[in-house]
């Protein structure tokens, strides 16, 4: 088990404590942010190496079910078919991440090591928040990922750590940093978390013995339906305004050109798969093929765009496994996460799925719902399936 906490600590250290760029003030456009993330590219490669090393050192305790063996065989076959294409390297990256997250989810640290890891995670999250004192994109504060919305996703994970570990002052600090960065997605995620948390507490008081069943698959299907319908509506709207950049009007006007381009990319990606039968066996990796306006801003559609539809289905299964196994007592947190999965980038594959597994395992250990379950065989409030 020691290797699990060492591995998890390494991932937390790289994601949260280490800067992703040496550029503290980015004056260019959002589209060229990636050109400045030199350190992040090295760190990401290091984490892939750490994942492979972790899996190799765990070979002696690997006990694959028939379903897992079939998954590995199918994923390997699909990746092999992509050899020589843009998506091959990206697909290998995604498969390594899925396998690592699967194994970690089945071997999370025990009580003592888990508590030690939780304290370390809070310390790393505090390092991450401090980046908002240093980095800027234009006039907006951000973390070292530079893009305020991408930075906001990891800030939301920090916010969850603080809330579940009862560090209210630090949670407020994280919320302030996210709002001050003008990240609409971060504010939406926090609002969803807090409102759903309040609603679930109320539900507990009204129906103390009624279990609540909710699975990741259902959340994903529901979110995709909402995103598809919303994206189509936005592309048909005649009320689109110019892109809102550094203004606080970002919080009151969502029908700007930036969101129009994202909605258009979502619709175009769905049409390419469903109608034109493209992006089925192979995707575009990390590049843009120019056929779609911009890369889709939805985690599931972005995965299809990157890896192809067939392999993405397998990757979604790994994502479902992590959420259904580790997120049983963290529904408010997961609902907030789905605000990111629905309207931003691919945070559900590769090393991001590994990070998610680590964070959810910490939240589950700190959740008051889990503690109430341990106190009595008759659970007064239970979240099952998610």
C-alpha positions as CSV (number, residue, x, y, z in Angstrom):
1,X,0.0,0.0,0.0
2,X,3.0,2.4,0.5
3,X,3.4,2.6,-3.3
4,X,-0.2,3.8,-3.6
5,X,0.3,6.8,-1.3
6,X,3.7,7.6,-2.9
7,X,2.2,7.4,-6.4
8,X,-0.9,9.5,-5.3
9,X,1.3,12.1,-3.6
10,X,3.5,12.4,-6.7
11,X,0.4,13.1,-8.9
12,X,-0.9,15.7,-6.4
13,X,2.5,17.4,-6.2
14,X,2.8,17.7,-10.0
15,X,-0.7,18.8,-10.6
16,X,-1.1,21.3,-7.8
17,X,2.3,22.5,-6.6
18,X,4.5,22.7,-9.7
19,X,4.0,25.7,-12.1
20,X,3.0,24.7,-15.6
21,X,4.8,27.6,-17.3
22,X,7.6,30.2,-16.8
23,X,5.4,32.8,-18.4
24,X,3.7,34.7,-15.6
25,X,1.8,37.2,-17.8
26,X,0.3,35.9,-21.0
27,X,-0.6,38.8,-23.4
28,X,-1.5,36.7,-26.4
29,X,-4.8,35.0,-27.2
30,X,-6.4,32.0,-25.5
31,X,-5.7,29.9,-28.6
32,X,-1.9,30.2,-28.2
33,X,-1.9,29.5,-24.4
34,X,-0.7,25.9,-25.1
35,X,2.5,27.2,-26.7
36,X,3.6,28.6,-23.3
37,X,2.9,25.5,-21.2
38,X,6.4,24.1,-21.7
39,X,6.8,22.8,-18.2
40,X,3.3,21.2,-18.2
41,X,4.2,19.1,-21.3
42,X,7.3,17.7,-19.4
43,X,5.3,17.2,-16.2
44,X,2.5,15.3,-18.1
45,X,5.1,13.0,-19.7
46,X,6.6,12.4,-16.3
47,X,3.1,11.4,-14.9
48,X,2.5,9.0,-17.7
49,X,5.9,7.4,-16.9
50,X,4.9,7.3,-13.2
51,X,1.6,5.6,-14.1
52,X,3.4,2.9,-16.1
53,X,5.9,2.4,-13.3
54,X,3.1,2.2,-10.8
55,X,1.3,-0.5,-12.9
56,X,4.5,-2.5,-13.4
57,X,5.2,-2.5,-9.6
58,X,1.6,-3.6,-9.1
59,X,1.7,-6.6,-11.4
60,X,2.0,-9.1,-8.6
61,X,-1.3,-8.0,-7.1
62,X,-3.2,-7.5,-10.3
63,X,-6.4,-9.6,-10.4
64,X,-8.2,-8.9,-13.6
65,X,-11.9,-9.8,-14.0
66,X,-13.1,-11.1,-17.3
67,X,-14.6,-7.7,-18.1
68,X,-11.3,-6.0,-17.4
69,X,-9.4,-8.4,-19.6
70,X,-11.9,-7.9,-22.4
71,X,-11.5,-4.1,-22.0
72,X,-7.7,-4.2,-22.2
73,X,-7.8,-6.5,-25.3
74,X,-10.4,-4.3,-27.1
75,X,-8.6,-1.0,-26.2
76,X,-5.3,-2.4,-27.3
77,X,-6.8,-3.6,-30.6
78,X,-8.4,-0.2,-31.3
79,X,-5.2,1.7,-30.5
80,X,-3.2,-0.7,-32.8
81,X,-5.6,0.2,-35.6
82,X,-4.7,3.9,-35.1
83,X,-1.0,3.3,-35.5
84,X,0.4,6.0,-37.8
85,X,-2.6,8.4,-37.2
86,X,-2.8,11.6,-35.2
87,X,-4.7,9.9,-32.4
88,X,-2.3,6.9,-31.8
89,X,-0.1,8.6,-29.1
90,X,-3.1,10.2,-27.5
91,X,-5.0,6.9,-27.3
92,X,-2.0,5.2,-25.6
93,X,-2.0,8.0,-23.1
94,X,-5.7,7.6,-22.5
95,X,-5.4,3.8,-22.1
96,X,-2.5,4.1,-19.6
97,X,-4.5,6.6,-17.6
98,X,-7.7,4.5,-17.6
99,X,-5.8,1.3,-16.5
100,X,-4.0,3.3,-13.7
101,X,-7.2,4.9,-12.4
102,X,-8.9,1.5,-12.4
103,X,-6.2,-0.2,-10.4
104,X,-5.9,2.7,-8.0
105,X,-9.6,2.8,-7.4
106,X,-9.5,-0.9,-6.3
107,X,-6.4,-0.3,-4.1
108,X,-6.9,3.0,-2.3
109,X,-4.7,3.7,0.7
110,X,-5.9,2.4,4.1
111,X,-7.1,4.6,7.0
112,X,-3.7,5.8,8.3
113,X,-2.1,6.3,4.9
114,X,-5.3,7.8,3.6
115,X,-5.4,10.4,6.4
116,X,-1.8,11.3,5.7
117,X,-2.5,11.6,2.0
118,X,-5.5,13.8,2.7
119,X,-3.4,16.3,4.7
120,X,-0.8,16.3,2.0
121,X,-3.5,17.0,-0.6
122,X,-4.7,20.0,1.3
123,X,-1.1,21.4,1.5
124,X,-0.7,20.9,-2.3
125,X,-4.1,22.6,-2.9
126,X,-2.9,25.6,-0.9
127,X,0.2,25.8,-3.2
128,X,-2.1,25.8,-6.2
129,X,-4.2,28.7,-4.9
130,X,-1.1,30.8,-4.3
131,X,-0.5,30.7,-8.1
132,X,-3.4,33.1,-8.5
133,X,-1.1,35.8,-6.9
134,X,1.4,35.4,-9.7
135,X,-0.1,34.5,-13.1
136,X,-2.2,36.6,-15.4
137,X,-3.8,36.3,-18.9
138,X,-4.5,39.8,-20.1
139,X,-5.9,41.6,-17.0
140,X,-7.5,38.4,-15.5
141,X,-5.8,36.5,-12.7
142,X,-5.3,32.8,-13.2
143,X,-3.2,29.8,-12.2
144,X,-0.2,28.5,-14.2
145,X,-2.4,26.7,-16.7
146,X,-3.0,30.3,-17.9
147,X,-6.5,29.6,-19.2
148,X,-8.8,30.8,-16.3
149,X,-11.4,28.1,-17.1
150,X,-8.8,25.2,-17.2
151,X,-7.2,26.6,-14.1
152,X,-10.6,26.9,-12.6
153,X,-11.3,23.1,-12.9
154,X,-8.3,22.3,-10.7
155,X,-9.2,25.1,-8.4
156,X,-12.6,23.5,-8.0
157,X,-10.9,20.3,-7.0
158,X,-9.0,22.3,-4.4
159,X,-12.3,23.9,-3.2
160,X,-13.8,20.4,-2.7
161,X,-10.8,19.3,-0.7
162,X,-11.1,22.3,1.6
163,X,-14.9,21.8,2.0
164,X,-14.8,18.1,2.7
165,X,-11.8,18.6,5.1
166,X,-13.7,21.4,6.8
167,X,-11.2,24.1,6.1
168,X,-13.8,26.8,5.6
169,X,-11.4,29.7,5.4
170,X,-9.4,28.0,2.7
171,X,-12.6,27.1,0.8
172,X,-13.6,30.8,0.9
173,X,-10.2,31.8,-0.4
174,X,-10.5,29.3,-3.3
175,X,-14.0,30.6,-4.1
176,X,-12.7,34.2,-4.1
177,X,-9.8,33.3,-6.4
178,X,-12.2,31.6,-8.9
179,X,-14.7,34.4,-8.9
180,X,-12.0,37.1,-9.2
181,X,-10.6,35.2,-12.2
182,X,-14.0,35.7,-13.9
183,X,-14.3,32.0,-14.6
184,X,-18.0,31.4,-15.3
185,X,-17.5,27.7,-15.1
186,X,-15.9,27.8,-11.7
187,X,-18.7,29.9,-10.3
188,X,-21.3,27.6,-11.8
189,X,-19.6,24.5,-10.4
190,X,-19.5,26.0,-6.9
191,X,-23.1,27.0,-7.0
192,X,-24.2,23.6,-8.1
193,X,-22.2,22.0,-5.4
194,X,-23.5,24.2,-2.6
195,X,-27.2,24.1,-3.8
196,X,-27.2,20.3,-4.3
197,X,-25.5,19.9,-0.9
198,X,-28.2,21.9,0.8
199,X,-30.9,20.0,-1.1
200,X,-29.5,16.6,-0.1
201,X,-29.3,17.7,3.5
202,X,-32.9,18.7,3.3
203,X,-33.8,15.4,1.6
204,X,-32.1,13.5,4.4
205,X,-34.3,15.2,7.0
206,X,-37.5,14.6,5.0
207,X,-36.8,11.0,3.9
208,X,-34.2,9.7,6.4
209,X,-34.5,6.1,5.4
210,X,-35.0,6.4,1.7
211,X,-31.9,5.5,-0.4
212,X,-31.0,7.6,-3.4
213,X,-29.9,5.7,-6.5
214,X,-27.9,7.6,-9.1
215,X,-25.3,6.3,-11.5
216,X,-22.6,8.0,-13.5
217,X,-24.0,6.5,-16.7
218,X,-27.3,8.3,-16.1
219,X,-25.7,11.6,-15.3
220,X,-23.6,11.3,-18.5
221,X,-26.6,10.6,-20.7
222,X,-28.6,13.4,-19.2
223,X,-25.7,15.9,-19.5
224,X,-25.2,14.9,-23.2
225,X,-28.9,15.4,-24.0
226,X,-28.9,18.8,-22.3
227,X,-25.6,19.9,-24.0
228,X,-26.8,18.7,-27.5
229,X,-30.1,20.5,-27.1
230,X,-28.5,23.6,-25.6
231,X,-25.8,23.7,-28.3
232,X,-28.4,23.4,-31.1
233,X,-30.4,26.2,-29.5
234,X,-27.4,28.5,-29.3
235,X,-26.4,28.0,-32.9
236,X,-30.0,28.8,-34.0
237,X,-30.1,32.0,-31.9
238,X,-30.1,35.5,-33.4
239,X,-29.1,37.1,-30.1
240,X,-25.3,36.4,-30.2
241,X,-23.1,39.3,-29.0
242,X,-19.4,39.9,-29.4
243,X,-17.0,37.9,-27.3
244,X,-16.8,39.1,-23.7
245,X,-13.2,38.9,-22.5
246,X,-12.1,40.6,-19.3
247,X,-15.4,42.2,-18.2
248,X,-17.6,41.1,-15.3
249,X,-20.5,41.0,-17.9
250,X,-19.2,37.4,-18.5
251,X,-21.4,36.4,-15.5
252,X,-24.6,37.9,-16.9
253,X,-24.3,37.3,-20.7
254,X,-23.7,33.7,-21.9
255,X,-24.9,34.4,-25.5
256,X,-21.6,35.7,-26.7
257,X,-19.5,34.7,-29.7
258,X,-17.2,32.6,-27.5
259,X,-20.0,30.3,-26.4
260,X,-21.5,30.3,-29.9
261,X,-18.2,28.9,-31.3
262,X,-18.2,26.2,-28.6
263,X,-21.8,25.3,-29.3
264,X,-21.2,25.1,-33.0
265,X,-18.2,22.7,-32.5
266,X,-20.4,20.4,-30.3
267,X,-23.1,20.3,-33.0
268,X,-20.6,19.7,-35.8
269,X,-18.9,16.9,-33.9
270,X,-22.2,15.1,-33.3
271,X,-23.1,15.5,-37.0
272,X,-19.7,14.1,-38.0
273,X,-20.2,10.9,-36.0
274,X,-24.0,10.3,-36.3
275,X,-24.6,11.5,-39.9
276,X,-21.3,11.5,-41.7
277,X,-19.9,8.4,-39.8
278,X,-16.5,10.1,-39.3
279,X,-14.3,9.9,-36.1
280,X,-15.5,6.4,-35.6
281,X,-12.2,4.3,-35.4
282,X,-9.8,7.2,-35.1
283,X,-9.7,10.8,-33.8
284,X,-7.5,13.8,-34.2
285,X,-5.3,13.4,-31.1
286,X,-4.3,16.8,-29.8
287,X,-4.6,18.6,-33.1
288,X,-7.5,20.3,-34.9
289,X,-8.4,18.9,-38.3
290,X,-10.0,22.2,-39.4
291,X,-13.3,20.5,-40.3
292,X,-14.9,21.4,-36.9
293,X,-14.9,25.2,-36.1
294,X,-13.0,24.6,-32.8
295,X,-12.4,21.5,-30.7
296,X,-15.7,20.6,-28.9
297,X,-16.2,22.0,-25.4
298,X,-17.6,18.9,-23.8
299,X,-15.6,16.2,-22.1
300,X,-17.3,13.3,-23.9
301,X,-17.4,14.9,-27.3
302,X,-13.8,16.0,-26.9
303,X,-12.8,12.4,-26.1
304,X,-14.6,11.3,-29.3
305,X,-12.8,14.0,-31.3
306,X,-9.4,13.0,-29.8
307,X,-9.6,9.2,-29.7
308,X,-12.4,8.2,-32.1
309,X,-15.9,7.0,-31.1
310,X,-15.1,3.3,-30.5
311,X,-12.2,3.8,-28.1
312,X,-14.0,6.6,-26.4
313,X,-16.8,4.2,-25.4
314,X,-14.2,2.1,-23.6
315,X,-12.7,5.1,-21.9
316,X,-16.2,6.2,-20.7
317,X,-16.6,2.8,-19.1
318,X,-13.4,3.4,-17.1
319,X,-14.7,6.8,-16.1
320,X,-18.0,5.3,-15.0
321,X,-16.1,2.7,-12.9
322,X,-14.2,5.3,-11.0
323,X,-17.2,7.5,-10.3
324,X,-19.5,4.6,-9.3
325,X,-16.9,3.1,-7.0
326,X,-15.4,6.1,-5.3
327,X,-18.1,8.7,-5.6
328,X,-20.9,7.1,-3.6
329,X,-20.9,9.7,-0.9
330,X,-19.8,12.7,-3.0
331,X,-22.8,13.4,-5.2
332,X,-22.8,17.2,-4.7
333,X,-19.1,17.3,-5.7
334,X,-19.8,15.2,-8.8
335,X,-22.7,17.3,-9.9
336,X,-20.4,20.3,-9.8
337,X,-17.8,18.4,-11.8
338,X,-20.4,17.7,-14.5
339,X,-20.7,21.4,-15.1
340,X,-17.1,21.2,-16.3
341,X,-17.6,17.9,-18.2
342,X,-20.6,19.3,-20.0
343,X,-19.2,22.6,-21.2
344,X,-15.4,22.5,-21.1
345,X,-12.5,20.1,-22.0
346,X,-11.7,16.5,-21.7
347,X,-11.0,16.0,-17.9
348,X,-12.2,12.4,-17.9
349,X,-9.4,10.5,-19.6
350,X,-5.6,10.1,-19.2
351,X,-3.9,11.4,-16.1
352,X,-6.9,13.6,-15.4
353,X,-8.9,10.4,-14.6
354,X,-6.1,9.3,-12.3
355,X,-6.3,12.7,-10.5
356,X,-10.0,12.3,-10.2
357,X,-9.7,8.9,-8.7
358,X,-7.3,10.2,-6.1
359,X,-9.4,13.2,-5.2
360,X,-12.7,11.2,-4.9
361,X,-10.9,8.6,-2.7
362,X,-10.0,11.5,-0.3
363,X,-13.5,13.1,-0.5
364,X,-15.0,9.7,0.3
365,X,-12.8,9.3,3.4
366,X,-13.7,12.8,4.6
367,X,-17.5,12.7,3.7
368,X,-19.9,13.0,6.7
369,X,-22.2,10.7,4.8
370,X,-19.7,7.9,5.0
371,X,-19.1,8.5,8.7
372,X,-22.9,8.3,9.4
373,X,-23.0,5.0,7.5
374,X,-20.2,3.6,9.7
375,X,-22.0,4.6,12.9
376,X,-25.1,2.5,12.3
377,X,-26.0,-0.5,10.2
378,X,-29.3,1.3,9.5
379,X,-28.2,4.2,7.3
380,X,-30.1,7.4,7.7
381,X,-28.9,8.7,4.4
382,X,-27.2,6.8,1.6
383,X,-26.0,7.6,-1.9
384,X,-25.6,4.4,-3.8
385,X,-24.3,3.8,-7.3
386,X,-22.4,7.0,-7.5
